[in-house]
């Protein structure tokens, strides 16, 4: 039951750690992916709200796949659509974008690609479930920009 009810922030941290882990394991996100040489390219890319919602849904699907369904519950584990609405996913995206803007306003500068890379590195180095982090990366197309925007930025 404890695994089933595990804290979402712990799962999110584990996923981010997997991203960092992949840098050391030779996977998609490598150290320096968002360094100065990549800043110009990354800063030219944007994600629409709809894109972010679609990626958030993919992330939630991975999280839900790894949620343990209690043996005490005789019913089969429901689908993600049965437990999380599109509106709830949109609210999550809206909240992390709002929080990101609040930080940018407080610091009087936007969150940088380097800061996002640092968060990805932290996630990878502290992951207790690197296989889940790899699944999250795969769900985001193993794209470093999308991983940074849709896994690191929310944290």
VOBA-1610 file (N, C-alpha, C; in pm, whole numbers, padded with zeros to 5 digits, always signed):
BEGIN
Unk+00083-00119+00000Unk+00000+00000+00000Unk+00087+00125+00000Unk+00200+00120+00072Unk+00290+00234+00077Unk+00338+00274-00062Unk+00378+00175-00145Unk+00424+00205-00280Unk+00313+00269-00362Unk+00192+00219-00346Unk+00078+00272-00420Unk+00053+00417-00386Unk+00071+00451-00260Unk+00042+00587-00215Unk+00167+00673-00206Unk+00275+00630-00268Unk+00400+00706-00258Unk+00380+00848-00310Unk+00457+00935-00255Unk+00445+01078-00284Unk+00483+01108-00428Unk+00401+01187-00495Unk+00426+01224-00634Unk+00558+01300-00646Unk+00591+01383-00546Unk+00716+01459-00557Unk+00835+01366-00554Unk+00829+01257-00479Unk+00937+01159-00477Unk+00950+01096-00615Unk+00840+01062-00675Unk+00843+01004-00809Unk+00899+01103-00909Unk+00857+01226-00899Unk+00907+01328-00991Unk+01056+01346-00973Unk+01102+01349-00848Unk+01245+01362-00823Unk+01321+01243-00880Unk+01264+01125-00865Unk+01331+01006-00918Unk+01343+01013-01069Unk+01241+01064-01135Unk+01245+01075-01280Unk+01349+01175-01325Unk+01356+01284-01256Unk+01456+01383-01291Unk+01595+01326-01269Unk+01611+01252-01163Unk+01739+01189-01136Unk+01775+01092-01248Unk+01676+01023-01301Unk+01703+00932-01411Unk+01758+01009-01530Unk+01705+01125-01551Unk+01754+01209-01661Unk+01902+01238-01640Unk+01938+01268-01520Unk+02078+01295-01491Unk+02159+01167-01501Unk+02103+01059-01455Unk+02170+00930-01461Unk+02205+00896-01605Unk+02117+00929-01695Unk+02141+00896-01835Unk+02262+00970-01889Unk+02293+01086-01832Unk+02413+01157-01876Unk+02535+01071-01850Unk+02541+01010-01734Unk+02653+00924-01701Unk+02647+00790-01771Unk+02529+00747-01807Unk+02512+00615-01868Unk+02516+00622-02021Unk+02544+00738-02075Unk+02553+00751-02219Unk+02420+00753-02289Unk+02312+00790-02219Unk+02183+00800-02284Unk+02166+00938-02341Unk+02045+00981-02356Unk+02015+01102-02432Unk+02068+01231-02369Unk+02040+01253-02242Unk+02077+01380-02181Unk+02220+01369-02131Unk+02309+01443-02192Unk+02449+01440-02155Unk+02486+01572-02088Unk+02588+01566-02006Unk+02635+01687-01940Unk+02663+01792-02046Unk+02618+01914-02020Unk+02641+02023-02112Unk+02537+02034-02222Unk+02437+01949-02221Unk+02335+01954-02325Unk+02274+02093-02336Unk+02261+02159-02223Unk+02201+02291-02223Unk+02303+02399-02190Unk+02429+02373-02220Unk+02535+02469-02194Unk+02525+02587-02290Unk+02622+02679-02283Unk+02617+02800-02365Unk+02601+02772-02514Unk+02665+02666-02565Unk+02655+02637-02708Unk+02516+02594-02749Unk+02438+02542-02655Unk+02303+02497-02687Unk+02198+02602-02655Unk+02236+02706-02584Unk+02140+02805-02539Unk+02067+02871-02655Unk+02139+02908-02759Unk+02074+02974-02872Unk+01971+02884-02938Unk+02005+02757-02957Unk+01912+02663-03019Unk+01792+02640-02928Unk+01818+02616-02799Unk+01710+02587-02705Unk+01619+02707-02689Unk+01678+02827-02686Unk+01595+02946-02664Unk+01504+02974-02783Unk+01536+02921-02900Unk+01452+02943-03017Unk+01335+02846-03021Unk+01342+02739-02946Unk+01233+02641-02943Unk+01130+02684-02839Unk+01007+02654-02869Unk+00900+02679-02772Unk+00804+02561-02776Unk+00730+02549-02670Unk+00625+02448-02663Unk+00494+02520-02638Unk+00393+02485-02714Unk+00261+02543-02690Unk+00204+02480-02563Unk+00100+02542-02511Unk+00032+02486-02394Unk-00020+02347-02425Unk-00075+02329-02544Unk-00128+02198-02585Unk-00017+02093-02592Unk+00102+02133-02642Unk+00216+02041-02644Unk+00253+02000-02502Unk+00260+02098-02413Unk+00298+02070-02274Unk+00195+01977-02208Unk+00069+01998-02238Unk-00036+01912-02181Unk-00019+01769-02234Unk+00010+01754-02362Unk+00029+01620-02420Unk+00149+01551-02356Unk+00258+01625-02336Unk+00375+01566-02272Unk+00348+01534-02125Unk+00272+01620-02058Unk+00237+01593-01918Unk+00154+01466-01909Unk+00067+01447-02003Unk-00014+01324-02005Unk+00075+01203-02022Unk+00175+01213-02109Unk+00268+01102-02129Unk+00346+01072-02000Unk+00385+01177-01929Unk+00454+01160-01801Unk+00363+01093-01699Unk+00239+01141-01692Unk+00142+01083-01597Unk+00115+00936-01629Unk+00114+00903-01757Unk+00092+00763-01798Unk+00205+00674-01743Unk+00329+00721-01751Unk+00442+00643-01697Unk+00427+00630-01545Unk+00396+00741-01479Unk+00377+00736-01333Unk+00267+00635-01297Unk+00156+00641-01370Unk+00043+00553-01339Unk+00079+00407-01365Unk+00153+00382-01469Unk+00196+00247-01500Unk+00273+00186-01382Unk+00348+00267-01312Unk+00430+00219-01202Unk+00362+00227-01065Unk+00240+00276-01062Unk+00164+00275-00936Unk+00119+00133-00908Unk+00142+00089-00787Unk+00103-00047-00748Unk-00043-00044-00706Unk-00119-00138-00758Unk-00260-00149-00723Unk-00269-00243-00603Unk-00333-00200-00494Unk-00335-00283-00372Unk-00402-00418-00392Unk-00344-00521-00334Unk-00401-00655-00343Unk-00538-00661-00276Unk-00558-00574-00177Unk-00684-00572-00104Unk-00800-00521-00189Unk-00767-00451-00297Unk-00870-00397-00385Unk-00902-00501-00492Unk-01020-00559-00488Unk-01053-00666-00582Unk-01077-00617-00726Unk-01103-00489-00741Unk-01128-00436-00876Unk-00997-00424-00954Unk-01003-00436-01084Unk-00881-00417-01164Unk-00837-00270-01159Unk-00710-00249-01176Unk-00655-00113-01177Unk-00719-00036-01294Unk-00775+00081-01265Unk-00839+00159-01372Unk-00734+00222-01464Unk-00780+00270-01577Unk-00690+00340-01669Unk-00662+00479-01613Unk-00560+00542-01664Unk-00527+00678-01622Unk-00644+00772-01648Unk-00712+00755-01760Unk-00825+00841-01794Unk-00937+00833-01690Unk-00947+00720-01622Unk-01051+00704-01520Unk-01015+00772-01389Unk-00887+00796-01367Unk-00846+00855-01239Unk-00796+00999-01251Unk-00767+01044-01374Unk-00717+01180-01394Unk-00780+01238-01520Unk-00847+01349-01503Unk-00913+01413-01617Unk-00815+01500-01697Unk-00855+01532-01817Unk-00778+01624-01901Unk-00763+01758-01829Unk-00868+01801-01763Unk-00864+01928-01690Unk-00759+01925-01578Unk-00746+01814-01509Unk-00645+01802-01403Unk-00504+01810-01461Unk-00483+01750-01575Unk-00352+01756-01640Unk-00324+01899-01684Unk-00423+01965-01741Unk-00407+02105-01781Unk-00377+02193-01660Unk-00442+02166-01547Unk-00416+02243-01425Unk-00272+02225-01378Unk-00218+02105-01389Unk-00078+02080-01351Unk+00016+02164-01437Unk-00008+02164-01566Unk+00076+02241-01657Unk+00064+02390-01625Unk-00058+02437-01609Unk-00081+02578-01576Unk-00007+02615-01447Unk-00013+02527-01349Unk+00052+02555-01219Unk+00203+02561-01233Unk+00264+02467-01304Unk+00410+02474-01314Unk+00456+02592-01398Unk+00378+02630-01499Unk+00414+02749-01576Unk+00399+02876-01491Unk+00294+02880-01411Unk+00274+02995-01322Unk+00388+03004-01220Unk+00423+02890-01159Unk+00532+02889-01061Unk+00665+02928-01123Unk+00689+02882-01245Unk+00811+02919-01316Unk+00816+03069-01339Unk+00702+03128-01376Unk+00697+03273-01398Unk+00717+03348-01267Unk+00661+03297-01159Unk+00680+03361-01028Unk+00827+03361-00989Unk+00896+03251-01013Unk+01040+03247-00985Unk+01115+03347-01072Unk+01082+03349-01198Unk+01148+03444-01290Unk+01125+03587-01245Unk+01004+03617-01201Unk+00974+03751-01152Unk+01052+03782-01025Unk+01060+03685-00936Unk+01132+03705-00810Unk+01281+03724-00834Unk+01339+03646-00924Unk+01481+03655-00955Unk+01511+03768-01054Unk+01408+03822-01112Unk+01417+03927-01214Unk+01493+03879-01338Unk+01484+03750-01365Unk+01537+03690-01488Unk+01475+03552-01502Unk+01457+03506-01625Unk+01395+03374-01646Unk+01487+03260-01601Unk+01425+03145-01577Unk+01502+03025-01546Unk+01586+02992-01669Unk+01714+02966-01647Unk+01805+02945-01759Unk+01814+02797-01798Unk+01858+02770-01920Unk+01881+02631-01960Unk+01983+02562-01868Unk+02081+02637-01821Unk+02180+02580-01730Unk+02116+02536-01599Unk+02022+02614-01548Unk+01953+02577-01425Unk+01868+02451-01447Unk+01805+02442-01562Unk+01727+02322-01594Unk+01820+02200-01605Unk+01936+02218-01667Unk+02032+02107-01677Unk+02080+02064-01539Unk+02103+02160-01451Unk+02144+02127-01314Unk+02038+02043-01245Unk+01912+02078-01266Unk+01803+02001-01205Unk+01797+01861-01264Unk+01816+01849-01394Unk+01817+01717-01457Unk+01932+01634-01400Unk+02048+01695-01385Unk+02163+01623-01328Unk+02135+01577-01186Unk+02068+01662-01108Unk+02033+01626-00971Unk+01939+01506-00970Unk+01840+01510-01056Unk+01744+01399-01064Unk+01815+01269-01099Unk+01899+01273-01199Unk+01968+01152-01244Unk+02060+01097-01136Unk+02127+01184-01066Unk+02223+01136-00967Unk+02157+01084-00840Unk+02034+01123-00814Unk+01965+01081-00692Unk+01851+00983-00717Unk+01837+00935-00839Unk+01726+00846-00871Unk+01739+00712-00801Unk+01630+00668-00742Unk+01625+00534-00684Unk+01565+00435-00784Unk+01508+00489-00892Unk+01448+00406-00997Unk+01490+00456-01134Unk+01616+00436-01170Unk+01663+00489-01299Unk+01587+00433-01419Unk+01532+00313-01405Unk+01455+00256-01517Unk+01328+00336-01542Unk+01269+00389-01437Unk+01148+00472-01453Unk+01187+00604-01518Unk+01298+00659-01477Unk+01345+00784-01537Unk+01371+00764-01686Unk+01428+00652-01722Unk+01450+00622-01865Unk+01317+00614-01939Unk+01217+00555-01875Unk+01085+00546-01938Unk+01025+00685-01957Unk+01045+00771-01860Unk+00996+00908-01872Unk+01065+00980-01988Unk+01196+00963-01997Unk+01268+01024-02108Unk+01215+00973-02242Unk+01194+00843-02248Unk+01143+00785-02372Unk+01004+00840-02405Unk+00920+00857-02302Unk+00786+00912-02322Unk+00792+01055-02376Unk+00905+01122-02350Unk+00924+01259-02398Unk+01013+01261-02522Unk+01021+01147-02589Unk+01094+01138-02714Unk+01244+01147-02701Unk+01297+01128-02579Unk+01441+01140-02554Unk+01496+01273-02605Unk+01413+01374-02603Unk+01451+01508-02650Unk+01495+01591-02529Unk+01622+01632-02522Unk+01672+01706-02405Unk+01593+01834-02376Unk+01551+01903-02479Unk+01475+02027-02459Unk+01340+01997-02392Unk+01271+01896-02441Unk+01140+01860-02385Unk+01156+01804-02244Unk+01260+01725-02222Unk+01287+01672-02088Unk+01309+01787-01990Unk+01388+01885-02031Unk+01414+02000-01944Unk+01286+02078-01917Unk+01208+02101-02021Unk+01086+02181-02006Unk+00975+02108-01934Unk+00962+01977-01954Unk+00846+01905-01902Unk+00874+01817-01780Unk+01005+01798-01747Unk+01038+01727-01623Unk+01110+01817-01524Unk+01209+01892-01571Unk+01287+01976-01480Unk+01213+02104-01442Unk+01155+02173-01539Unk+01088+02300-01509Unk+00978+02285-01404Unk+00895+02181-01410Unk+00792+02169-01307Unk+00847+02160-01165Unk+00969+02109-01152Unk+01027+02099-01017Unk+01090+02229-00976
//
